[in-house]
Amino acid sequence: MEFEDLEPKNKLAKPKDLSSWGIAELEAYIARLQGEIARAQAAIDAKGKHRSAADAFFKK
């Protein structure tokens, strides 16, 4: 086993320093993040549907 195998695969990014950002920049950043949240929620919903279908298929 290699040392790299022990490290987490999805490392969290360090929080951005928002202190120097203007209001318009912060609002645009929030809009981008909300877009990412919607995209992640859609992926969760799709995976949930696949799981439900698989559970129904393999249910005794």
C-alpha distance matrix in Angstrom:
0.0 3.8 6.7 8.4 6.7 8.4 11.6 14.3 15.2 18.9 19.8 23.4 25.9 27.9 31.4 34.0 36.9 39.8 42.5 43.9 43.9 47.3 48.3 48.2 44.7 43.5 45.2 43.6 40.2 40.8 42.0 38.8 36.7 38.9 38.4 34.6 35.1 37.3 34.8 32.0 34.6 35.5 31.9 31.6 35.0 34.0 30.8 33.0 35.5 32.9 31.6 35.3 36.0 33.1 34.0 37.6 36.7 34.7 37.0 38.9
3.8 0.0 3.8 5.4 5.4 7.4 9.7 12.9 13.6 17.2 17.7 21.4 23.4 25.3 29.0 31.4 34.2 37.2 39.8 41.0 41.2 44.6 45.8 45.7 42.1 41.1 43.0 41.3 37.9 38.8 40.0 36.8 34.8 37.3 36.7 33.0 33.8 36.2 33.7 31.1 33.9 34.9 31.4 31.4 34.9 34.0 31.0 33.5 36.0 33.6 32.6 36.3 37.1 34.4 35.5 39.1 38.4 36.6 39.0 41.1
6.7 3.8 0.0 3.8 5.4 5.5 7.2 10.9 12.4 15.6 15.4 18.9 20.8 22.4 26.1 28.5 31.1 34.3 36.7 38.0 38.4 41.9 43.2 43.3 39.8 38.6 40.7 39.3 35.7 36.6 38.2 35.0 33.0 35.6 35.3 31.6 32.3 35.0 32.7 30.0 32.9 34.2 30.9 30.8 34.5 33.9 31.1 33.4 36.2 34.1 33.0 36.6 37.8 35.3 36.2 39.9 39.5 37.8 39.9 42.2
8.4 5.4 3.8 0.0 3.8 5.4 5.4 8.6 9.3 12.5 12.6 16.3 18.1 20.1 23.8 26.0 28.9 31.9 34.6 35.7 35.8 39.2 40.4 40.4 36.8 35.8 37.7 36.1 32.6 33.6 35.0 31.7 29.8 32.5 32.0 28.3 29.2 31.8 29.4 26.9 29.9 31.1 27.8 28.0 31.6 30.9 28.3 30.8 33.5 31.5 30.7 34.4 35.5 33.2 34.4 38.0 37.5 36.1 38.4 40.9
6.7 5.4 5.4 3.8 0.0 3.8 5.6 7.9 8.5 12.2 13.2 16.9 19.3 21.6 25.1 27.6 30.7 33.4 36.3 37.6 37.5 40.8 41.6 41.5 38.1 36.8 38.5 36.9 33.4 34.1 35.3 32.1 30.0 32.3 31.8 28.0 28.7 31.0 28.5 25.8 28.5 29.6 26.2 26.1 29.6 28.9 26.0 28.3 31.0 28.8 27.8 31.5 32.5 30.1 31.1 34.7 34.3 32.7 34.9 37.4
8.4 7.4 5.5 5.4 3.8 0.0 3.8 6.5 8.8 11.9 12.3 15.6 18.3 20.2 23.5 26.4 29.3 32.1 34.8 36.4 36.5 39.8 40.6 40.9 37.5 35.9 37.7 36.5 32.9 33.3 34.9 31.9 29.5 31.8 31.7 27.9 28.2 30.8 28.8 25.8 28.3 29.9 26.6 26.1 29.7 29.4 26.4 28.4 31.4 29.6 28.2 31.7 33.2 30.8 31.5 35.2 35.1 33.3 35.2 37.7
11.6 9.7 7.2 5.4 5.6 3.8 0.0 3.8 6.4 8.9 8.7 12.1 14.6 16.5 19.9 22.7 25.6 28.4 31.1 32.7 32.7 36.1 37.0 37.2 33.8 32.3 34.2 32.9 29.3 29.9 31.5 28.5 26.2 28.7 28.7 24.9 25.4 28.2 26.2 23.4 26.2 27.8 24.8 24.5 28.2 28.1 25.5 27.6 30.6 29.1 27.9 31.5 33.1 31.0 31.8 35.5 35.5 34.2 36.1 38.7
14.3 12.9 10.9 8.6 7.9 6.5 3.8 0.0 3.8 5.6 6.1 9.4 12.4 14.8 17.9 20.8 24.0 26.4 29.4 31.0 30.7 33.9 34.5 34.6 31.3 29.7 31.3 30.1 26.5 26.9 28.4 25.5 23.0 25.3 25.3 21.5 21.8 24.6 22.7 19.7 22.4 24.2 21.2 20.8 24.6 24.6 22.0 24.1 27.2 25.9 24.8 28.3 30.0 28.2 29.0 32.6 32.9 31.7 33.5 36.4
15.2 13.6 12.4 9.3 8.5 8.8 6.4 3.8 0.0 3.8 6.1 9.6 12.2 15.3 18.3 20.8 24.2 26.5 29.7 31.0 30.3 33.3 33.9 33.6 30.3 28.9 30.3 28.7 25.3 25.8 26.8 23.7 21.5 23.8 23.3 19.5 20.2 22.6 20.3 17.7 20.6 21.9 18.7 18.9 22.6 22.3 19.9 22.4 25.2 23.7 23.1 26.7 28.1 26.4 27.6 31.1 31.2 30.3 32.4 35.4
18.9 17.2 15.6 12.5 12.2 11.9 8.9 5.6 3.8 0.0 3.8 6.4 9.2 12.5 15.0 17.6 21.1 23.1 26.4 27.8 27.0 29.9 30.2 30.0 26.8 25.3 26.6 25.1 21.7 22.0 23.2 20.1 17.8 20.1 19.9 16.1 16.7 19.4 17.4 14.7 17.8 19.4 16.6 16.8 20.6 20.6 18.6 21.0 24.0 23.0 22.5 25.9 27.6 26.4 27.5 30.8 31.3 30.8 32.6 35.8
19.8 17.7 15.4 12.6 13.2 12.3 8.7 6.1 6.1 3.8 0.0 3.8 6.4 9.2 12.2 14.9 18.2 20.6 23.7 25.1 24.7 27.8 28.5 28.6 25.3 23.7 25.5 24.3 20.6 21.3 22.9 20.0 17.7 20.4 20.6 16.9 17.7 20.8 19.2 16.6 19.7 21.7 19.3 19.5 23.2 23.7 21.9 24.0 27.1 26.4 25.9 29.1 31.0 29.9 30.8 34.2 34.8 34.3 35.9 39.1
23.4 21.4 18.9 16.3 16.9 15.6 12.1 9.4 9.6 6.4 3.8 0.0 3.8 6.5 8.8 11.7 15.1 17.2 20.4 22.1 21.6 24.6 25.1 25.5 22.2 20.4 22.2 21.3 17.6 18.0 20.0 17.4 14.8 17.6 18.3 14.9 15.4 18.8 17.8 15.4 18.3 20.7 18.9 18.9 22.5 23.5 22.1 23.9 27.1 26.9 26.4 29.4 31.5 30.8 31.5 34.7 35.7 35.4 36.8 40.1
25.9 23.4 20.8 18.1 19.3 18.3 14.6 12.4 12.2 9.2 6.4 3.8 0.0 3.8 6.3 8.5 12.0 14.3 17.4 18.8 18.3 21.6 22.5 22.7 19.3 17.8 20.0 19.0 15.2 16.3 18.5 15.8 13.7 17.0 17.7 14.6 15.7 19.2 18.2 16.5 19.6 21.9 20.4 20.9 24.4 25.3 24.4 26.4 29.3 29.3 29.2 32.0 34.0 33.6 34.5 37.6 38.6 38.4 39.9 43.3
27.9 25.3 22.4 20.1 21.6 20.2 16.5 14.8 15.3 12.5 9.2 6.5 3.8 0.0 3.8 6.3 9.2 12.0 14.7 16.4 16.5 20.0 21.1 21.9 18.6 16.9 19.6 19.1 15.4 16.5 19.3 17.1 15.0 18.4 19.6 16.9 17.8 21.4 21.0 19.4 22.2 24.7 23.6 23.9 27.3 28.5 27.6 29.3 32.4 32.6 32.3 35.0 37.2 36.8 37.6 40.6 41.8 41.6 42.9 46.3
31.4 29.0 26.1 23.8 25.1 23.5 19.9 17.9 18.3 15.0 12.2 8.8 6.3 3.8 0.0 3.8 6.6 8.7 11.6 13.6 13.6 16.8 17.7 18.8 15.7 13.6 16.4 16.4 12.7 13.6 16.7 15.1 12.9 16.2 18.0 15.8 16.4 20.1 20.3 18.9 21.4 24.1 23.6 23.8 26.9 28.5 28.0 29.4 32.4 33.0 32.9 35.3 37.6 37.6 38.2 41.1 42.5 42.5 43.6 47.0
34.0 31.4 28.5 26.0 27.6 26.4 22.7 20.8 20.8 17.6 14.9 11.7 8.5 6.3 3.8 0.0 3.8 5.9 9.0 10.3 10.2 13.6 15.0 16.0 12.6 11.2 14.4 14.2 10.7 12.5 15.5 14.0 12.7 16.1 17.7 16.2 17.3 20.7 20.9 20.3 22.8 25.3 25.0 25.7 28.6 30.0 29.9 31.5 34.3 35.0 35.1 37.5 39.7 39.8 40.7 43.4 44.8 45.0 46.2 49.7
36.9 34.2 31.1 28.9 30.7 29.3 25.6 24.0 24.2 21.1 18.2 15.1 12.0 9.2 6.6 3.8 0.0 3.8 5.7 7.3 8.3 11.9 13.8 15.4 12.4 11.1 14.7 15.1 12.2 14.0 17.3 16.4 15.3 18.6 20.4 19.3 20.3 23.7 24.2 23.7 26.0 28.6 28.5 29.1 31.9 33.5 33.5 34.9 37.7 38.5 38.7 40.9 43.2 43.4 44.1 46.8 48.3 48.6 49.6 53.2
39.8 37.2 34.3 31.9 33.4 32.1 28.4 26.4 26.5 23.1 20.6 17.2 14.3 12.0 8.7 5.9 3.8 0.0 3.8 5.6 5.3 8.6 10.1 12.0 9.3 7.7 11.4 12.3 9.9 11.5 14.8 14.6 13.9 16.8 18.9 18.5 19.3 22.4 23.4 23.3 25.2 27.8 28.3 28.8 31.3 33.1 33.5 34.7 37.4 38.5 38.8 40.8 43.1 43.6 44.3 46.8 48.5 49.0 49.8 53.4
42.5 39.8 36.7 34.6 36.3 34.8 31.1 29.4 29.7 26.4 23.7 20.4 17.4 14.7 11.6 9.0 5.7 3.8 0.0 3.8 5.7 8.4 10.4 13.0 11.1 9.8 13.5 14.9 13.1 14.5 17.8 18.1 17.5 20.1 22.4 22.1 22.9 25.9 27.1 26.9 28.8 31.4 32.0 32.4 34.8 36.8 37.1 38.3 40.9 42.2 42.4 44.3 46.7 47.2 47.8 50.3 52.1 52.5 53.3 56.8
43.9 41.0 38.0 35.7 37.6 36.4 32.7 31.0 31.0 27.8 25.1 22.1 18.8 16.4 13.6 10.3 7.3 5.6 3.8 0.0 3.8 6.6 9.8 11.8 9.7 9.9 13.5 14.3 13.2 15.3 18.1 18.2 18.4 21.1 22.9 22.9 24.2 26.9 27.9 28.2 30.2 32.5 33.1 33.9 36.3 38.0 38.5 39.9 42.4 43.5 44.0 46.0 48.2 48.8 49.6 52.0 53.6 54.2 55.2 58.8
43.9 41.2 38.4 35.8 37.5 36.5 32.7 30.7 30.3 27.0 24.7 21.6 18.3 16.5 13.6 10.2 8.3 5.3 5.7 3.8 0.0 3.8 6.7 8.2 6.0 6.3 9.8 10.6 9.8 12.1 14.6 14.9 15.4 17.9 19.6 20.1 21.4 23.9 24.9 25.6 27.5 29.6 30.5 31.5 33.6 35.3 36.1 37.5 39.7 41.0 41.7 43.6 45.6 46.5 47.4 49.6 51.2 52.1 53.0 56.7
47.3 44.6 41.9 39.2 40.8 39.8 36.1 33.9 33.3 29.9 27.8 24.6 21.6 20.0 16.8 13.6 11.9 8.6 8.4 6.6 3.8 0.0 3.8 5.5 5.2 6.2 8.7 10.0 10.5 12.3 14.3 15.4 16.5 18.3 20.1 21.2 22.4 24.4 25.8 26.9 28.4 30.3 31.7 32.7 34.5 36.3 37.4 38.7 40.7 42.2 43.1 44.7 46.7 47.8 48.7 50.8 52.5 53.5 54.4 58.1
48.3 45.8 43.2 40.4 41.6 40.6 37.0 34.5 33.9 30.2 28.5 25.1 22.5 21.1 17.7 15.0 13.8 10.1 10.4 9.8 6.7 3.8 0.0 3.8 5.4 5.1 6.1 8.6 9.7 10.5 12.3 14.3 15.2 16.4 18.4 20.0 20.8 22.5 24.4 25.5 26.6 28.6 30.3 31.2 32.6 34.6 36.0 36.9 38.9 40.7 41.6 42.9 45.0 46.3 47.1 48.9 50.9 52.0 52.7 56.4
48.2 45.7 43.3 40.4 41.5 40.9 37.2 34.6 33.6 30.0 28.6 25.5 22.7 21.9 18.8 16.0 15.4 12.0 13.0 11.8 8.2 5.5 3.8 0.0 3.8 5.4 5.1 6.2 8.6 9.9 10.6 12.4 14.2 15.3 16.6 18.6 19.9 21.1 22.8 24.4 25.6 27.1 28.9 30.3 31.5 33.2 34.9 36.0 37.6 39.4 40.6 41.9 43.8 45.2 46.3 47.9 49.7 51.1 51.9 55.7
44.7 42.1 39.8 36.8 38.1 37.5 33.8 31.3 30.3 26.8 25.3 22.2 19.3 18.6 15.7 12.6 12.4 9.3 11.1 9.7 6.0 5.2 5.4 3.8 0.0 3.8 5.5 5.1 6.1 8.6 9.8 10.6 12.3 14.2 15.4 16.6 18.3 20.0 21.2 22.6 24.3 25.8 27.2 28.6 30.2 31.8 33.1 34.5 36.3 37.8 38.9 40.5 42.4 43.6 44.7 46.6 48.2 49.4 50.4 54.1
43.5 41.1 38.6 35.8 36.8 35.9 32.3 29.7 28.9 25.3 23.7 20.4 17.8 16.9 13.6 11.2 11.1 7.7 9.8 9.9 6.3 6.2 5.1 5.4 3.8 0.0 3.8 5.4 5.0 6.1 8.6 9.8 10.4 12.2 14.2 15.2 16.2 18.3 19.9 20.8 22.2 24.3 25.6 26.6 28.3 30.2 31.4 32.5 34.5 36.1 37.0 38.5 40.6 41.7 42.6 44.6 46.4 47.4 48.2 51.9
45.2 43.0 40.7 37.7 38.5 37.7 34.2 31.3 30.3 26.6 25.5 22.2 20.0 19.6 16.4 14.4 14.7 11.4 13.5 13.5 9.8 8.7 6.1 5.1 5.5 3.8 0.0 3.8 5.4 5.1 6.2 8.7 9.8 10.5 12.4 14.3 15.1 16.5 18.4 19.9 20.8 22.6 24.5 25.5 26.7 28.7 30.3 31.2 33.0 34.8 35.9 37.1 39.1 40.6 41.4 43.1 45.0 46.3 47.0 50.8
43.6 41.3 39.3 36.1 36.9 36.5 32.9 30.1 28.7 25.1 24.3 21.3 19.0 19.1 16.4 14.2 15.1 12.3 14.9 14.3 10.6 10.0 8.6 6.2 5.1 5.4 3.8 0.0 3.8 5.4 5.0 6.3 8.7 9.8 10.6 12.6 14.2 15.4 16.7 18.5 19.9 21.2 22.9 24.5 25.8 27.2 28.9 30.3 31.8 33.4 34.7 36.2 37.9 39.3 40.5 42.2 43.8 45.2 46.2 50.0
40.2 37.9 35.7 32.6 33.4 32.9 29.3 26.5 25.3 21.7 20.6 17.6 15.2 15.4 12.7 10.7 12.2 9.9 13.1 13.2 9.8 10.5 9.7 8.6 6.1 5.0 5.4 3.8 0.0 3.8 5.4 5.1 6.2 8.6 9.9 10.7 12.3 14.3 15.3 16.5 18.3 20.0 21.2 22.5 24.3 25.8 27.1 28.5 30.4 31.8 32.9 34.5 36.4 37.5 38.6 40.6 42.2 43.3 44.3 48.1
40.8 38.8 36.6 33.6 34.1 33.3 29.9 26.9 25.8 22.0 21.3 18.0 16.3 16.5 13.6 12.5 14.0 11.5 14.5 15.3 12.1 12.3 10.5 9.9 8.6 6.1 5.1 5.4 3.8 0.0 3.8 5.4 5.0 6.1 8.5 9.8 10.3 12.2 14.1 15.1 16.2 18.2 19.8 20.7 22.2 24.2 25.5 26.5 28.5 30.2 31.1 32.5 34.5 35.9 36.7 38.5 40.4 41.6 42.3 46.0
42.0 40.0 38.2 35.0 35.3 34.9 31.5 28.4 26.8 23.2 22.9 20.0 18.5 19.3 16.7 15.5 17.3 14.8 17.8 18.1 14.6 14.3 12.3 10.6 9.8 8.6 6.2 5.0 5.4 3.8 0.0 3.8 5.4 5.1 6.3 8.8 9.8 10.6 12.4 14.3 15.2 16.6 18.6 19.9 21.0 22.7 24.5 25.6 27.1 28.9 30.2 31.4 33.2 34.8 35.9 37.4 39.2 40.7 41.5 45.3
38.8 36.8 35.0 31.7 32.1 31.9 28.5 25.5 23.7 20.1 20.0 17.4 15.8 17.1 15.1 14.0 16.4 14.6 18.1 18.2 14.9 15.4 14.3 12.4 10.6 9.8 8.7 6.3 5.1 5.4 3.8 0.0 3.8 5.4 5.0 6.4 8.7 9.9 10.6 12.4 14.3 15.4 16.7 18.5 20.0 21.2 22.8 24.4 26.0 27.3 28.7 30.3 31.9 33.2 34.5 36.3 37.8 39.1 40.3 44.1
36.7 34.8 33.0 29.8 30.0 29.5 26.2 23.0 21.5 17.8 17.7 14.8 13.7 15.0 12.9 12.7 15.3 13.9 17.5 18.4 15.4 16.5 15.2 14.2 12.3 10.4 9.8 8.7 6.2 5.0 5.4 3.8 0.0 3.8 5.3 5.0 6.1 8.6 9.7 10.4 12.2 14.1 15.2 16.3 18.2 19.9 21.0 22.3 24.3 25.8 26.7 28.4 30.3 31.4 32.4 34.4 36.0 37.2 38.1 41.9
38.9 37.3 35.6 32.5 32.3 31.8 28.7 25.3 23.8 20.1 20.4 17.6 17.0 18.4 16.2 16.1 18.6 16.8 20.1 21.1 17.9 18.3 16.4 15.3 14.2 12.2 10.5 9.8 8.6 6.1 5.1 5.4 3.8 0.0 3.8 5.4 4.9 6.2 8.6 9.7 10.4 12.3 14.2 15.1 16.3 18.3 19.9 20.8 22.5 24.4 25.4 26.6 28.6 30.1 31.0 32.7 34.6 35.9 36.6 40.4
38.4 36.7 35.3 32.0 31.8 31.7 28.7 25.3 23.3 19.9 20.6 18.3 17.7 19.6 18.0 17.7 20.4 18.9 22.4 22.9 19.6 20.1 18.4 16.6 15.4 14.2 12.4 10.6 9.9 8.5 6.3 5.0 5.3 3.8 0.0 3.8 5.4 5.1 6.2 8.7 9.9 10.6 12.5 14.3 15.3 16.6 18.5 19.9 21.2 22.9 24.4 25.7 27.3 28.8 30.1 31.7 33.2 34.8 35.8 39.6
34.6 33.0 31.6 28.3 28.0 27.9 24.9 21.5 19.5 16.1 16.9 14.9 14.6 16.9 15.8 16.2 19.3 18.5 22.1 22.9 20.1 21.2 20.0 18.6 16.6 15.2 14.3 12.6 10.7 9.8 8.8 6.4 5.0 5.4 3.8 0.0 3.8 5.4 5.0 6.1 8.5 9.8 10.5 12.3 14.1 15.3 16.5 18.2 20.0 21.2 22.4 24.2 25.9 27.0 28.3 30.2 31.6 32.8 34.0 37.8
35.1 33.8 32.3 29.2 28.7 28.2 25.4 21.8 20.2 16.7 17.7 15.4 15.7 17.8 16.4 17.3 20.3 19.3 22.9 24.2 21.4 22.4 20.8 19.9 18.3 16.2 15.1 14.2 12.3 10.3 9.8 8.7 6.1 4.9 5.4 3.8 0.0 3.8 5.4 5.1 6.1 8.6 9.8 10.4 12.2 14.2 15.3 16.3 18.4 20.0 20.8 22.3 24.4 25.6 26.5 28.4 30.2 31.3 32.1 35.9
37.3 36.2 35.0 31.8 31.0 30.8 28.2 24.6 22.6 19.4 20.8 18.8 19.2 21.4 20.1 20.7 23.7 22.4 25.9 26.9 23.9 24.4 22.5 21.1 20.0 18.3 16.5 15.4 14.3 12.2 10.6 9.9 8.6 6.2 5.1 5.4 3.8 0.0 3.8 5.5 5.0 6.2 8.7 9.8 10.4 12.3 14.2 15.1 16.5 18.5 19.8 20.9 22.6 24.3 25.4 26.9 28.6 30.2 31.0 34.8
34.8 33.7 32.7 29.4 28.5 28.8 26.2 22.7 20.3 17.4 19.2 17.8 18.2 21.0 20.3 20.9 24.2 23.4 27.1 27.9 24.9 25.8 24.4 22.8 21.2 19.9 18.4 16.7 15.3 14.1 12.4 10.6 9.7 8.6 6.2 5.0 5.4 3.8 0.0 3.8 5.5 5.1 6.4 8.8 9.9 10.7 12.5 14.2 15.5 16.8 18.4 20.0 21.4 22.7 24.3 25.9 27.2 28.8 30.0 33.8
32.0 31.1 30.0 26.9 25.8 25.8 23.4 19.7 17.7 14.7 16.6 15.4 16.5 19.4 18.9 20.3 23.7 23.3 26.9 28.2 25.6 26.9 25.5 24.4 22.6 20.8 19.9 18.5 16.5 15.1 14.3 12.4 10.4 9.7 8.7 6.1 5.1 5.5 3.8 0.0 3.8 5.4 5.1 6.2 8.6 9.9 10.6 12.3 14.3 15.4 16.4 18.3 20.1 21.0 22.2 24.3 25.7 26.8 28.0 31.8
34.6 33.9 32.9 29.9 28.5 28.3 26.2 22.4 20.6 17.8 19.7 18.3 19.6 22.2 21.4 22.8 26.0 25.2 28.8 30.2 27.5 28.4 26.6 25.6 24.3 22.2 20.8 19.9 18.3 16.2 15.2 14.3 12.2 10.4 9.9 8.5 6.1 5.0 5.5 3.8 0.0 3.8 5.4 5.0 6.1 8.6 9.8 10.4 12.4 14.3 15.1 16.3 18.4 19.8 20.6 22.4 24.3 25.6 26.3 30.0
35.5 34.9 34.2 31.1 29.6 29.9 27.8 24.2 21.9 19.4 21.7 20.7 21.9 24.7 24.1 25.3 28.6 27.8 31.4 32.5 29.6 30.3 28.6 27.1 25.8 24.3 22.6 21.2 20.0 18.2 16.6 15.4 14.1 12.3 10.6 9.8 8.6 6.2 5.1 5.4 3.8 0.0 3.8 5.4 5.0 6.2 8.6 9.7 10.6 12.5 14.2 15.3 16.7 18.4 19.8 21.1 22.7 24.4 25.4 29.2
31.9 31.4 30.9 27.8 26.2 26.6 24.8 21.2 18.7 16.6 19.3 18.9 20.4 23.6 23.6 25.0 28.5 28.3 32.0 33.1 30.5 31.7 30.3 28.9 27.2 25.6 24.5 22.9 21.2 19.8 18.6 16.7 15.2 14.2 12.5 10.5 9.8 8.7 6.4 5.1 5.4 3.8 0.0 3.8 5.4 5.1 6.2 8.5 9.9 10.7 12.2 14.2 15.5 16.5 18.1 20.0 21.1 22.5 23.9 27.7
31.6 31.4 30.8 28.0 26.1 26.1 24.5 20.8 18.9 16.8 19.5 18.9 20.9 23.9 23.8 25.7 29.1 28.8 32.4 33.9 31.5 32.7 31.2 30.3 28.6 26.6 25.5 24.5 22.5 20.7 19.9 18.5 16.3 15.1 14.3 12.3 10.4 9.8 8.8 6.2 5.0 5.4 3.8 0.0 3.8 5.5 5.2 6.1 8.7 9.9 10.4 12.2 14.2 15.2 16.1 18.2 19.8 20.9 21.8 25.6
35.0 34.9 34.5 31.6 29.6 29.7 28.2 24.6 22.6 20.6 23.2 22.5 24.4 27.3 26.9 28.6 31.9 31.3 34.8 36.3 33.6 34.5 32.6 31.5 30.2 28.3 26.7 25.8 24.3 22.2 21.0 20.0 18.2 16.3 15.3 14.1 12.2 10.4 9.9 8.6 6.1 5.0 5.4 3.8 0.0 3.8 5.5 5.0 6.3 8.7 9.8 10.5 12.4 14.2 15.1 16.5 18.4 20.0 20.7 24.4
34.0 34.0 33.9 30.9 28.9 29.4 28.1 24.6 22.3 20.6 23.7 23.5 25.3 28.5 28.5 30.0 33.5 33.1 36.8 38.0 35.3 36.3 34.6 33.2 31.8 30.2 28.7 27.2 25.8 24.2 22.7 21.2 19.9 18.3 16.6 15.3 14.2 12.3 10.7 9.9 8.6 6.2 5.1 5.5 3.8 0.0 3.8 5.4 5.2 6.4 8.7 9.9 10.7 12.4 14.2 15.5 16.7 18.5 19.8 23.6
30.8 31.0 31.1 28.3 26.0 26.4 25.5 22.0 19.9 18.6 21.9 22.1 24.4 27.6 28.0 29.9 33.5 33.5 37.1 38.5 36.1 37.4 36.0 34.9 33.1 31.4 30.3 28.9 27.1 25.5 24.5 22.8 21.0 19.9 18.5 16.5 15.3 14.2 12.5 10.6 9.8 8.6 6.2 5.2 5.5 3.8 0.0 3.8 5.4 5.1 6.1 8.6 9.9 10.4 12.1 14.1 15.2 16.4 17.8 21.6
33.0 33.5 33.4 30.8 28.3 28.4 27.6 24.1 22.4 21.0 24.0 23.9 26.4 29.3 29.4 31.5 34.9 34.7 38.3 39.9 37.5 38.7 36.9 36.0 34.5 32.5 31.2 30.3 28.5 26.5 25.6 24.4 22.3 20.8 19.9 18.2 16.3 15.1 14.2 12.3 10.4 9.7 8.5 6.1 5.0 5.4 3.8 0.0 3.8 5.4 5.0 6.1 8.6 9.8 10.3 12.1 14.1 15.2 15.9 19.7
35.5 36.0 36.2 33.5 31.0 31.4 30.6 27.2 25.2 24.0 27.1 27.1 29.3 32.4 32.4 34.3 37.7 37.4 40.9 42.4 39.7 40.7 38.9 37.6 36.3 34.5 33.0 31.8 30.4 28.5 27.1 26.0 24.3 22.5 21.2 20.0 18.4 16.5 15.5 14.3 12.4 10.6 9.9 8.7 6.3 5.2 5.4 3.8 0.0 3.8 5.4 5.1 6.2 8.6 9.8 10.5 12.3 14.3 15.1 18.9
32.9 33.6 34.1 31.5 28.8 29.6 29.1 25.9 23.7 23.0 26.4 26.9 29.3 32.6 33.0 35.0 38.5 38.5 42.2 43.5 41.0 42.2 40.7 39.4 37.8 36.1 34.8 33.4 31.8 30.2 28.9 27.3 25.8 24.4 22.9 21.2 20.0 18.5 16.8 15.4 14.3 12.5 10.7 9.9 8.7 6.4 5.1 5.4 3.8 0.0 3.8 5.5 5.1 6.1 8.5 9.9 10.5 12.3 14.0 17.7
31.6 32.6 33.0 30.7 27.8 28.2 27.9 24.8 23.1 22.5 25.9 26.4 29.2 32.3 32.9 35.1 38.7 38.8 42.4 44.0 41.7 43.1 41.6 40.6 38.9 37.0 35.9 34.7 32.9 31.1 30.2 28.7 26.7 25.4 24.4 22.4 20.8 19.8 18.4 16.4 15.1 14.2 12.2 10.4 9.8 8.7 6.1 5.0 5.4 3.8 0.0 3.8 5.4 5.0 6.0 8.5 9.7 10.5 11.8 15.5
35.3 36.3 36.6 34.4 31.5 31.7 31.5 28.3 26.7 25.9 29.1 29.4 32.0 35.0 35.3 37.5 40.9 40.8 44.3 46.0 43.6 44.7 42.9 41.9 40.5 38.5 37.1 36.2 34.5 32.5 31.4 30.3 28.4 26.6 25.7 24.2 22.3 20.9 20.0 18.3 16.3 15.3 14.2 12.2 10.5 9.9 8.6 6.1 5.1 5.5 3.8 0.0 3.8 5.4 5.0 6.1 8.5 10.0 10.3 14.0
36.0 37.1 37.8 35.5 32.5 33.2 33.1 30.0 28.1 27.6 31.0 31.5 34.0 37.2 37.6 39.7 43.2 43.1 46.7 48.2 45.6 46.7 45.0 43.8 42.4 40.6 39.1 37.9 36.4 34.5 33.2 31.9 30.3 28.6 27.3 25.9 24.4 22.6 21.4 20.1 18.4 16.7 15.5 14.2 12.4 10.7 9.9 8.6 6.2 5.1 5.4 3.8 0.0 3.8 5.5 5.1 6.1 8.7 9.9 13.4
33.1 34.4 35.3 33.2 30.1 30.8 31.0 28.2 26.4 26.4 29.9 30.8 33.6 36.8 37.6 39.8 43.4 43.6 47.2 48.8 46.5 47.8 46.3 45.2 43.6 41.7 40.6 39.3 37.5 35.9 34.8 33.2 31.4 30.1 28.8 27.0 25.6 24.3 22.7 21.0 19.8 18.4 16.5 15.2 14.2 12.4 10.4 9.8 8.6 6.1 5.0 5.4 3.8 0.0 3.8 5.4 5.0 6.2 8.3 11.9
34.0 35.5 36.2 34.4 31.1 31.5 31.8 29.0 27.6 27.5 30.8 31.5 34.5 37.6 38.2 40.7 44.1 44.3 47.8 49.6 47.4 48.7 47.1 46.3 44.7 42.6 41.4 40.5 38.6 36.7 35.9 34.5 32.4 31.0 30.1 28.3 26.5 25.4 24.3 22.2 20.6 19.8 18.1 16.1 15.1 14.2 12.1 10.3 9.8 8.5 6.0 5.0 5.5 3.8 0.0 3.8 5.5 5.3 5.8 9.6
37.6 39.1 39.9 38.0 34.7 35.2 35.5 32.6 31.1 30.8 34.2 34.7 37.6 40.6 41.1 43.4 46.8 46.8 50.3 52.0 49.6 50.8 48.9 47.9 46.6 44.6 43.1 42.2 40.6 38.5 37.4 36.3 34.4 32.7 31.7 30.2 28.4 26.9 25.9 24.3 22.4 21.1 20.0 18.2 16.5 15.5 14.1 12.1 10.5 9.9 8.5 6.1 5.1 5.4 3.8 0.0 3.8 5.6 5.2 8.6
36.7 38.4 39.5 37.5 34.3 35.1 35.5 32.9 31.2 31.3 34.8 35.7 38.6 41.8 42.5 44.8 48.3 48.5 52.1 53.6 51.2 52.5 50.9 49.7 48.2 46.4 45.0 43.8 42.2 40.4 39.2 37.8 36.0 34.6 33.2 31.6 30.2 28.6 27.2 25.7 24.3 22.7 21.1 19.8 18.4 16.7 15.2 14.1 12.3 10.5 9.7 8.5 6.1 5.0 5.5 3.8 0.0 3.8 5.7 8.4
34.7 36.6 37.8 36.1 32.7 33.3 34.2 31.7 30.3 30.8 34.3 35.4 38.4 41.6 42.5 45.0 48.6 49.0 52.5 54.2 52.1 53.5 52.0 51.1 49.4 47.4 46.3 45.2 43.3 41.6 40.7 39.1 37.2 35.9 34.8 32.8 31.3 30.2 28.8 26.8 25.6 24.4 22.5 20.9 20.0 18.5 16.4 15.2 14.3 12.3 10.5 10.0 8.7 6.2 5.3 5.6 3.8 0.0 3.8 6.3
37.0 39.0 39.9 38.4 34.9 35.2 36.1 33.5 32.4 32.6 35.9 36.8 39.9 42.9 43.6 46.2 49.6 49.8 53.3 55.2 53.0 54.4 52.7 51.9 50.4 48.2 47.0 46.2 44.3 42.3 41.5 40.3 38.1 36.6 35.8 34.0 32.1 31.0 30.0 28.0 26.3 25.4 23.9 21.8 20.7 19.8 17.8 15.9 15.1 14.0 11.8 10.3 9.9 8.3 5.8 5.2 5.7 3.8 0.0 3.8
38.9 41.1 42.2 40.9 37.4 37.7 38.7 36.4 35.4 35.8 39.1 40.1 43.3 46.3 47.0 49.7 53.2 53.4 56.8 58.8 56.7 58.1 56.4 55.7 54.1 51.9 50.8 50.0 48.1 46.0 45.3 44.1 41.9 40.4 39.6 37.8 35.9 34.8 33.8 31.8 30.0 29.2 27.7 25.6 24.4 23.6 21.6 19.7 18.9 17.7 15.5 14.0 13.4 11.9 9.6 8.6 8.4 6.3 3.8 0.0
